[in-house]
Amino acid sequence: MNRITGKTKEATLIEMSNTQDSRIGDDCAVLTGYRRILQADNGSIDSVSGRRIQLPGHREIDKFEQNRDSVYFRDGIRRIDFVLSYVDDKDGDKKAERRREFEANLERVGLELETEDKSRSDDRKTHYLKIHAPWEVLATYADVLKIKVPFKESDIFPKVQEGPQEWFARPFRLPDNIMTPEPDYFTATFEKSKLDFFLIEDKETFFPPSTRNRIVYYILTRCPYYKEDRKEKDKTGIKRLLNNGTYTSAYPLHDCRYWKKSQDMQCESERFHLYKNWARFLCFYKEQPLNLIKKYYGEKIGIYFAWLGFYTEMLFFAAVMGLICFVYGVLSYEDNITSKEICDSEIGGNIVMCPLCDKKCSYWKLNSTCLSSWQSHLFDNEGTVFFAMFMGIWVTLFLEFWKRRQARLEYEWDLVDFEEEQQQLQIRPEFELKCTHSRLNRITQEMEPYLPLSSKCARFCLSGATVLFWTFLIVACVMGVIAYRLAVYAAFASVMKDSPTSKIQLVGSLINPQLATSVTASCINFVTILVLNFLYEHVAIWITDMEIPKTHLEYENKLTMKMFMFQFVNYYSSCFYVAFFKGKFVGHPGNYSYMFGKWSGLRNEECDPGGCLIELSTQLVIIMAGKQMVGNVQEALLPLLKNWWGSRKGRSHPECTYSRWEQDHDLQNFSQFGLFYEYLEMVIQFGFVTLFVASFPLAPLLALFNNILEVRVDAWKFTTQFRRPVAAKARNIGAWQEILNVVAILSVVTNAFIVAFTSDMIPRLVYLYAYHPGSKATMLGYIENSLSFYNISQIPLDNQPEPEENPSWFNSSTFTTCSYRDYRHPPGHEKQYTHTMQFWHILAAKLAFIIIMEHVVFVVKFFVAWLIPDIPSEVKARIKRERYLVQEYLHNYEVEKLKLQLSQSFCLSTETASLLPTSPNKHKVLSQVI
């Protein structure tokens, strides 16, 4: 049975009482006290009796006669602002009672409802409740929410004349009607008492659909579903009704199908324009229609795509510079004397290296690492230092220029004063429900809910303990992966000694124990990361809910910090191990260090003679590229498969119209954390690009290619695979801005340490300028200089390889010493096996390099940050001018209104005086009136 209640733009309101609850939204009684006689083209309904009054010459438009993209009630006039769906189930009576009370309360607020019975739906199971907000409701809540609306067309922005360089940018431009879907206006906070001040041409279209669904959602989240005589505070809001299954979904409608314009001329077809000009991958080189995105999805999603697009643009410069550094490494291949010495059979072929593990690892020749030393040179060269310093400055420029771009968007999208105005309006319904204590707000002088300090501290301690527990769990997992590396290296060394894989052409020489250990450990670590992420996401949401944040902004910031702290440790811990711990605490033959003590047999790993940089690059590529691949599959393929599975029985009843609300019902729901995960993915990538970029200069290039795809995948997903999100406002990217600042500062430190301690750059420079043989600076002899010697006969039996593990060329009588990577005195020296002076010189050079690089980069960073103002001077001037003009127009409006009132009062007094006998006091009365 269909119920149509509410009013249209032709409806007349007969005021029965002037009483109204001063707190908007409390018990959904904002507009109670009104009696409505509702008139529509297809008839009229008395909201008191509920009877339909059919008007002569009007008929109801049947569903079969509606086009499939209709976003209106069956009368074809009232727009659908929100849709709720539900199904009948075994617990139907209790849920039906909740729905009756909830819908009755919605009607008391003034919303109009229309139900589509399941017999009319495509699956014959789902009921749809369509909601329309009439003008009276929109105006009331626009006043409450302090929504800014236009009152005069702006004259600040003059038409920009095309310059001679515009021809180059023209292929990347979109049509003006897409980039600027609506004129620029001066705006002011809406006030219901000043309707004639604003540019209201048509009340039905004055508020755009995004604003309408935002207002309706605000009502839905605060409307109770208990009876008037039984106030149960926890029974409030659509979120609880969705959680307990009373309704299965709640969503605003897309305005048309994404591949085809709406047949209804009243519909804007903005979804079609977004898909055509933005969501298709063939548009990857085009600019983004940010104003249209903001208009359709709201400012919060618009800010995200603006940030993502700007980040991608800035990555282009970092990617070009990284590519230049990599090309330099390739071109300087032949000048790499270090690798030539390693590969030389007369030098590297005659150097016997000490075993890398106990028992199962044999003695080996240095030239066996020939290929890895060449690979390491691609990233570990003179260009690495320059690129690390460049990235420290690049990240500052990125953050400073983004602040300027963000300030411009804040002005253009009327978000300058948003945070101050909306602070009270952003209070979460959950906070109001769960906080039973109240206190007086010193600013508003109204009673408001609050959380006692004792409860807040207890919740904070529990939350902190939970975060620490999961952080230690990650560290334990990383330790497990390290133990795996130590345990299987010996196994790989033993198995691969005579393995047939070494005979494979081209790649045979690449397969060695170091590579096998590194790749398998990285893959295990990546799988562990994904599993821990999946588990921790639910934990983070639970503990954030437990803390009961007061506002939506506070909730998002708390969840953001918890998730990023966890993700930081989860994703970067293995990279920090390889960069700063592996090979640093090995010891030396006869005195090796062990992970859990000597009893464990897990000897700490050593770096290759070329250093750990190539392994850090491998780790970075596997985690970064793997995360991007998994993320793109999850974002693109999973929603597509879910939608296909959910709608596989769609059109099972072809005689029915597959309506707009049914099409959107079959799409994926955009959760409240949807945008959060998008930000998190990009910020984690930003960390990879900045924190460890000295080890892999091609990281920005990989990120650039990924982000070009990411922008279009996200656009395609939003436009085609997800229901329309509820529009939300945000003036900036929130807590992510501070996280980016912290990562930017930390990246300078990590890259300085990578160049100093992980790269072989500093030892080579010290040798080149201080320890080279002869009078001419040269790298000849560096390999022998960087190795120390140990007497094989002095190696303990526990550290010596088993006899069957030794290669055929090894003979203990021929080879009396083995080499290892360190700077120690040789056997027979009075200070044998202790560090040489060169070791301390190199350590001092490393520390000096860190201090110099950090100070140089930080000085440049802070100077650039000081030099570039956060808000462009042009934007500051426009903000001041607009505020001045708004005040001026408001002043003129009030003056004209006062003049009109005085004129009406004067006319009324004149008419009254004309009816009275002439009196000498007449002029006195008139003068008092004037």
N, C-alpha and C positions, 0 to 999 in steps of 0.2 A: 504494500500500500504506500503510495507516494504522499509525502506531506510537503506543501509549499507554504512557508511562512516568511514574514519579513515585509519590506517595502521597497518600492522602486523609486526612481528619481521623481515620479509623479505623486508619490505618497504624501499624505497630509498627516501632520502630527497634531493631535489635540491634547494640549497639556492639561493633566488632571491634578498635578501637584508640583510645587516648586522645590520639594525636598529631594536632595540627591546626596549620596554618600560622598564625603569630601576626599576620601582615599580611593583613587581610581584603581579598579581591579580587585578591591577587597570584596570577597564573596561574590564577585561578578555582578554587583548590583549598581553599576555605574549609571545605567539609564533606567533604573526602576522608577516607578512613579509616573510613567507615560502610558497612555492607552493609544494604540495604533489602529487606524482603519486603513488597510493596505489595498492599494489599487494597482493593477497591472493590466497589460494589454490583453492578457488571456483571462482576466477575471480579478476578483478581489477576495481577500480573506480577512475576516475579523479575527485579530489575534487573541481576543478574549474567548469567543465562542468556538473558534477554530473552523467555522463553516465556510465553504467556498461560495462566493457570490459570482455567478457567471454573468459577464456583461454582454449586452446585445452587440452582435457584429464581431465578437472576438472568439477565437478558438485556440486551444492549446496545440502547440507544435509537437507532434509525436516524435519519439526518438528516431524512428525510421526516416523521418523527413529531415532530420538534422544532418548536416555534413559531419564527417568524422572528426574534423578539427575544431568543432564548436567549443568555445570556452565560456558559454553562456548557459543560463538556466533555460528551461524549455520555452520560456516566453521570448527568448532571443534578445532580451534587453539587459538583464542583470548578469554581471560578469561573475564567473566562479573564481573566488579568491583562494579557496583552500578546499581540499578533498580529504575526507576520512573514509576508510574502508573497514569492513568487518565481515566475519563469517559466522554462521550458526554452528555451535558445537555442543558437546555434552554438558557444559557448564553454562548453557545459554540463558537460563532464567536470571542468574545473578548478574551476568554481564549485561543482559538486556535492561535490567533495572538501573545499572550504572549509566548506561547510554541514555535512558529516558531522563534521568536527573541531569546529566551533563548537557544534553541538548536543550532541555527546558531552561537551564541556566544561561546557555548561549542565547536563547531567544529573549530572555529577560534583559540581557545586555543590549540587544537590538540587532543581533546578527540574523540573517535570513537563511533558512535551511531548505534543501530539497533533496529527497531521497530517491535513489535508483534501486528498485528491488532487485534481488538476485535473479529473478526470472527474466530481467532485461539485460543482465550482464552476460558476457561471453562465456564464462566458465560455469554459469548457473549456480554459483556458490557464494559469490561476493556481493555484498551490499555496498553502495557508495553513498556517502552523505556529502552533498555539495554545499559550500558555505559562501554566502555573499555578504560583504560589509557595505551597508548603505552609507550615504553621505553623512548622516548624523553621527554614526559610529566613527567613521574615518576622521571627521572634523574633531570630535571629542578627544580621541586618542592621539591624533597628530598634535593637538595642543598639549596633552600630557607628556608625550615623548619628545616634545620640542623639536619637531621635524622642520627643517628649513625648506621653504618653498619660494618660488620666484614672485617678485613684486614689480620688477622693471627690467627690461632688456638692457644688458650691459653695453656700455659705450667705451669701456676701457681698452679692449683689444681691437686695435685697428687691423685692417686687412694687410697681411704681409705680402709685399711684392716679391715675385720670384726673382732670384738672383741668377747670375750666369752658371752657378754650380748646381742649380736645381735639376738640370737635365740628367745629371749623374744619379741623383736620388730618386728620380721619377719611377724607375722600374720597381723600386722597393715600397712605393706609396700605395695606399688604398684610396678608393673614392672618398670624396669629402663627406658624402652623406653617411658613410660607414664610420669614418674617423670622428666626425662631429654629428652624432645623430639628433642633437637638439641644440637650439641656440644657447648662448651664454647669457645668464640672467644675474641680476643682483638678487640676493636671497635674504630672507629674514625668518626668524622663528615664527612658526604658524601660531596665530591666536584666533580662536573661534569668534571672539568679539569684534574682530577687524576684518571681516570677510571682504569688504569692499576695498581694502588696501591691496589685496593680492590680485594677481592676474588669473582670475578664475573665469575662463570662457565656458567650460563645460565641467560641471561637478563630477560627472562620471569618469572623465579622463584627466582631471586635475592631478590626482595622485597616481603615479605610474604603478604598474602591476607589482614591481619589487617592493614599493612602499606599502601597498595594500596587503600583500602577504606577510610582510613584517608586522604590521599592526594586528592582523588576525592571529598570527602566531603568538604575539604578546598576550592577547586575550585568552587563547587556548591554554597557554602554560599557567595561567592564574585562575582559571575557572574551576570551581569545585564540582563534585558530582555526588554531593550529599543533599538530603532534603533540608528545607529551610528551618525546620524545627529541630534538626539534629546536626549541630555543627561539629564535624570531625575534621580537624585541621589537616590531617595527613591525606585526606581524600580530595586532592586538588591537582589539577593540571593534566594535560594530554600525555605527558611523559609517563606518568604512573599508569594511565589507561593503556598505553602501548606496552608497558612492561608486564602488566597482568593479563594481556591478551584481549581486553575489551574491544580495542580497535587493533587492526593489524598494520595499518600504516596511516600516515598523515603527511600530506605534501601539497605544495602549490603546483599549478599546471604549467607545462611548457605552452607557448602560444601557438605552435604549429608543429608539423613533422619537420625533421631537420633537413630533408632532401627536397622539400616542396613547400612553396608558399601556401599560406592559409587561403581558403576560398572566401573567407569572411573578410570583407574590405575593412572592417573595423579593427581587425587584428594587425599588430605591427609586424608579425613574421620576423621578429628579431633573431629567433633561433636559427632560421634558415640563413639569414645574413651572416651570423656567426660561423655557421658550418661552411658556407661558401667561401668566406674571406679569411677564415682564421683556423678552423679545425682540420682542414685537409692538409696532408703532408706536402702537397705540391705548392703550398703557400709558405714553405719554411723560410724563404728569403724575404718575405713581406713583413712589414711592421705589424704590430698587434693593435687591433681596434680597442684600446683600453677604455675609452669613454663608453663604447657600446657594451663591453664586458661589465663595466661598473653599473650601467643602467639596467642590464638584464639580471646579473647575479648579485649585485650589491658591492659596496666599497671594499669589504674584506677580501673577497675573491679577486677583485680588481687590483688591490695592492699586491697580492701574491704574484699575479702574472706580470705586473709591472716590475717587481723585484726580480723575478726569474728572467725576464727579458733583459733587464739591465745587467744582471750577473753574466748572462750568456754573451752580451756585447763586450763586456770587459774581459771575459775569458779569451776573446779573440787576440788581444794584444799579448797576454801571457802565453798563449799557445804559439804564436809566431816567434816570440823570443825563445821559448823552450825548443822549438823546432830548429832554430838557428844554432843553439848550443849543441843539439844532437848532431846536426850536420857538421858542425865543427869537429866533433868527436870522430865522425866518419872520415872526414877529409884529413885529419891529423893521424890517421891510422899508421901510415908509414913512418911517422916521426916518433912513434912510441917505442923508445929504446928499452924500456922496462919489459914489455911483452916480448920483444925480440930476444932479450937475454934469457927469459924464461923458456922460450921455444927453441933456443939454440942448443943443439945436441952437445956442443962442447962446453956450454955453461950450465944451462938448466938440466941437460942430460947427465951431467956428472955430479949433481947435487942430490944426495940421498936425504930424504926428509924423515923425521921421526914418526912413528905410528900415531894416528889421530885418535885411536881408542885402545882400550886394553884387550889383550888376547886375540881378538878377531881381526884387528887391523895390522897390516904389514907395513914394512918400509916401502917407500915409494919415491919416485924421481920427480923433481920439480917440473920438468917439462910435460908431465901428464896434465898439468893445469894450464897448458898453453891457450886453449880455446877460451876458457873462462877469463883469463887475463885480458884477452882481446875484447871480450864482451864487456868487461868491467871498464875498459878505457872509454867506451862509448858514453858512459855517464860520469866516470871519475876522471875529469880532465880540468884544465884551467878554466874552461867556461862554466864549470859548476859553481865556483865561487862568485863569479859575476851574476849568474842566474839566481843564486840564493839571495844576494843583496837586492837584485831587481825585484824579486817577488815580495821582499819586505816592504819596498816602496809601492809596488803595485797594489798590495792589499790595502794600504792606507788610502791610495787614490780611489780605489773601488768604494771603500766605506764613506769617504768624504763626498764623493760625487753622488753616491746614492742618497745621502742626507739631503743634498740639494734637489735631486729629482723627487724625493719624497715630499719635501717642503712645497714644491710646485704642485704636486698632486693634491696635497692637503688643501691648498688654496683653491685649485680648480674644482675640487669635489666637495667644497664646503665642509671641511673637516678640521678647520683651524681651532675652533673652540669646542670640538666634539667631546673630548675627554672630560672637561670640567662640567659640561652640561649634562652628560649622560651618567656620571658616576653613581647617582642614586637610582637611576632607572635600570642600571645593569645588575641590581641585586638579584641573585639567583633565587628562584622559587624554593629550591631545596634548603637554602639558608633560612628563609622565612618559616619553613615548615619545621625544621629540626631544632631551631633555637627557640626555647621556651621562655627565655629571659628577655626583658625589655628595659630600655633606658632612654633618657631624653637626649636627643641630638641637639648639641649646643648651637648648631648653625640653623637648622630648620625648626627647632623648638617643637619637634614632634617625637612621639615615642617610636622607637625602632628596635628590632630584635638584635641581640648581640650574644656572642659566645663568651662565657666566663673565662677568666685567665687560667684557672686551674684546669678546666677542660681543654683549653687550647694548648697548654703546655704538655698535658698527658698525650694528646693526639700527636703533637709535634715530636715528642720523644719516641712514640711507637713508629711513626713514619720514618724518622731518622734511623732507627734501629733496623727497620726493614730494608731501607736503601743500603745501609752498610752491609747487611747480611748478603744481599744480592751482589754487591760489589766484591766482597770477599769470595763469593761463589765464582765470579768471573775469574778472579785472580787464581783460584784453585784450578779452574779449567785450563787456564793458560799454563800453569805449572804442570798440569797433566800432559798438555801438548809438548812442553819442553822435555818432560821425562820420556815421552814417546820418541822425540827426536834423538835423544841420547841413547835410548834402548835399541832403536832399529838401525841406527847408523852402522853399528858393528855388524848387524845381520846383513844389511845391504852390502857392506864392504866384503863380507865373506861370500855371499851368494853371487855377487856381480864380478868377482875376481876373474873367473873364467867363463863368464856368461856369454852365450851366443849373441846377445844384443849388441855387444861391442863390435861385432863384425858387420852390423847393418850399415849400409852405405849412407852417407850424408849425416844421419842422425846418430850413428853408432857412437861416435866420439863424444856426443853430448850426454849420453846416458852414463852417469857415474853415481857413486853413493851420495855425494853431496847434493846433487840435483834431485835424486829420488827422494832423499830425506826431506829436502826443502819443499818440494812440490806436494808430497803426500801430507806433510805436517800442515802446510798452508790450506789444503783442501779440508782436512779434518777440522782445523781451526775455523774455517768459513762455515762449515756445517754446524759447528758448536755455536757460532755467533747467531745463526738463524734460529736455532732451537731456543737459545736463551732469550733472544728478542721476543719470540712468540710468547714465552711464559711471562716475561717481565712486563710486557705491555698491559696485561690484565692486572698484574700486581700494582703497577704504577697508577692505573685508573682507580683501583680499589682504595689505595692509601690516600690518594688525592680526594676522593669522595669522603673518606673518613675524616679528613681535616675540616670539611665543611667551609670552603672558601666563601667569602661574602659576595663578591662580584664575579661576573663572567671573566673579566680581565684577570682578576686574581687567580681564578681557577686555571685559566690557560697558562699563566706564568708559572704557577706551582708545578703543573704537569709537565710543562716544557723543561724546567730545570731538572726534574727527576729523570725524565726520559733521556735528556741529553747527557747527564752525568753517567747514566748507565751505558748509553750507546758509546760515549767517549771511551770508557774503559773497555767495553766489549770489542769495539772495532779496532782501536789503536794500540791495545796492550801488546799484541804480538809484534807489531811494528816497532814499538818502543823496546821490546826485548832484543830484537835483531839489531836495532840501531845502536843501543847504548849498553847492552849487557853481554851479548854473545861475543866470545873471544876476548873479553876484557878481564875475566877472572879465571884464567885457565891454569896459571902456574907454569911450571916447566918440567921437563923430564926429570924424574926422581922426586918431584914434589908437586904432583898434579892436584888440582882442586876438584872436589866432587860435590854434586848437587845436594845430596842428603847425607853426606859423610862417606867415607871410603867403603863402609860396609855395603852401601847401596850399589856400588859398581857403576854408577852413572856419572862418568867423568864429564866435566863441563866442555861444551863445544868450542872448537877453534874455528877461526876464520880461515878462508883460503889465503894463500900468499898475496892475492890481489885485493884482499880486504873483504868485509861483509857487505859492501855497498851493493854488489850485484845480487846478493841474496835478499837484501832489503827491497831492491827493485822488483824482484820476483814476487815477494810477499805482497808488495803494494799493488802490483798488476793483478794478481789473483783475487785479492779481496775487493779492490776497487772495481775491476771489470766484472767480477762475479756478482757483486752487489747490484751493479747497474743492469746486468742482464736479467737477474732474478726480479729486480724492481720493475723493469719494463714489461716482462712477461706477466707479472702480477697485475700491473696497472692496465694493460691492454687486453691480454688474452682471457684472464679470469672473468672480468665483467662481461665480456662478449659471450663466453661459454655459459655463464650463469643466466644471462638474459635469454639466450637461445633455449636453455633448458627450461626456464620458467615460462616462456611463451611458445613452447613446442606444440602445445595444444590450442594455441591462439587460433582464432577463426574456426574453431571446431563447430560453431553454429553460424554458417555464412549468412543466414537470414538476418542476423543481428548486425548492427553497426558497431565496428570496433572503435569505440568512442575515444576522445582525447584523454579522459581520466583513466580508461582501461589501458590505453597504450602506455601512459606514464606509470600506472600501477605495476606493469610488467618490467619496468626498468629497475636498476639497482638503487637502493636508498643511499643518499649521501649523508653519512653519519656526521655527528658533531666533531669527530676527530679526523675527518677526511683531509682537511686543509693542514692540520697539525702534522700528519704523516708526510705530506708533500714537502713542507718546510724541513722536517727532520731529515728526509732523504737528501735534500740539497745541501743542508748545513754539514752533514756528515761528509758529503763529497767535497765541500769547501775545505774541510779539515784535511782530507787526503791531498788536495791540490796545494795547500799551503804548508802543512806541518812537515811533510816529508818530500817536498818537491825537489830538494837538492839531490836526492837519490834517484829521481826519475823525472827528468825535465819534460818528458812527453805526457805527464799527467794532465796538465791543462788542455792539451790537444784532445786527449780521450774525453775529458769532461766537456769540452766544447761540442764534440760530435754527439755525446750523450744528451746534452741540454738542448741542442737543436731538435733532436728527436723528442725530448721530454716535453718541450713546450707544445708541440703538436699532438703528442699522445695525451697529455693532460687536457688540451682543448677538445680533442675528439671524444675523450672520456666524459667530460662535463657536458658536452653538447649532445652526444648520441646515446651514451650508456647509463647515465645517471638521471634520476628525477631532478627536477629543478630545486636547488637548495633554497632554503629560506634566506632572504636577503639580510645581511648583517653589516654593521658599520665597523670600521677600524681606521684609525688615522695613521698607523704605521705597522711595522711587522712585529711589534711587541717585544717580548723578551729575547727574540732571536737577534735583535740588534746588539744587545749587550753580549750575547754569546759569540757573535761574530767578532766583536771587539776583543774579547778575551782570546779567541783562537788566533786573531791577527798578531797580538802581542806574543803569545806563546810560540807562534811559528818562527819568529825571529830567533828565539832562543834555540828551538829544536834544530833549525837549519844550520845555525852556527856550530852546534855540537856535532851534527852529522858531518859537516865539512872537516871539523877538527879531529873527531875521534873515530868516526865510521869510515870516512874516506881516507885514502892514502896520500892526500894532497900535501899536508903539512910535513910529514916525514920526507917526502920527495924534495920539497922546497928547502928544508934544512940541509939535506944532503947536497943539493945543487949549489947552495951559497956558502956552505960551511965545511962540508966534509968531502967534496969532490977531489979526485986525484989530479995532480998537476995544477998548472996556473989557470987553465981555461975551465969555465963552468960547464960541466957536462954531467949527464945522467949515467954515463958508462960506469959499471961496477956497483950500481945501486943495489941490485938484488943480493949480491954477496955481502954487502955492507949491512943490509936489513935483516940478515939471518945470523943466528947464534949457533954454536956447536956444542954437542954433548957427547961424552964418551959412552959408547954403546955398552961397554962392559960394566958401567956403573948404573945402568937402568935396572930397577928392581924387577924381579921375576913376574910380579903381578902386572907390570906395565908392558912387559915384553910380549911380542906376538908368539902364538903357538908355532912350532917348527913347520907344520904343513901350510901355514898361512903365508910364509915368506915367498916372494917371487923367485923364480929360478936363477935370476942374475945376481941375487944377493948372496954374499959370502962374508961371514963375520970376520974372517981373517983378512979379507981385502978391504972392507969398509969398517973402520974403527970408530968413526964418529957419524952422527946424524944431525941434521939441521932443523931448527925450529924458528918460528917468527918471534923475535924479541931482540932486545939490545942488552946482552949479558956478556960478562967476561968468559973467555973460553976455558976449557979444562987445563989445569996446570998453572993458571994465573993465581997470583996470591989472593985475589978476590974472585976466584972462579964462581961462575953462576950467579954473581950479583950484578945489578944494573950498572951499565957503563955511564960515563958522563954524557954521551950522546942521547941516551934515554931521557935524562933530565933536561937537556937542551930542547929536545922535541916536545916534552911535556910543557915546558915553559912557553914554547912557541905556540902550542895548541891553546893554552890558557890566554895568552896575549891575543891570539887571533879572535877568540870568542869575545873578549872584552872590547877589542877594537871594532869588530863587525857589529856587535850589539849596539855600541855607542853611536857608531856612524849611522846605522839604519834607524835607530830610535830618534836621533837628532833630526834626521831628514823627515822621519814620520811626523814628529811633533811640529816641525817647521811647516810641512805641507798642510797638516791639520789646522795650524794657526792661519796659514795663508789663505786657505779656501774656506769662506764662511759657510755655515750650515744652511743658511737661508739666503738665496740670491737677493741682492739689493732691489732688483726689479720686483720680485715677489713681495718683499717687505713694503715697498711703496704702494703696490696694488692693494695689499691688505689694509693699509692705513687709509687709502683713498676710498675703498669700498665701505669701511666702517664709517668714515666721515659722511659718505653719500647716504648710507642707510640711516644714520642719525638725522641727516638733513631731511630726507623724505619722510621719515616718521614724524619729525617736528612739523613739517608742512601739513602732513595728514591730520595731526592732532589739532593744528590751528584751524584748518578748513572745517574740521568736524565741529570744533567749538563755535566757529562763526555760524555754521548751519544751525546749531542748537540755539544760539542766541537769536538768530533771525526767526526761527520757528517760535521761540518764546515771545519775541517782540510782536509777531503777527497775532499770536494768541491773546496777548495783553491788549492789543489794539482792538480786536474783535470784542473782547470783554468790555472794554471801556466804551465802545460805541453803543452798547446795549444799555449802558447806565446813563443817568442824567448828567448833564454837563456840570462839572465841579471844578473849582479852582485848584483842587489837589490832583487833577488829571495829569498835568505836566510833571508834577512831583513824583507820581507813581511811575510814569514812563521813564523818568530819569533814573529812578532806582532800579528798574528792570534792566535798562541799558547798562 
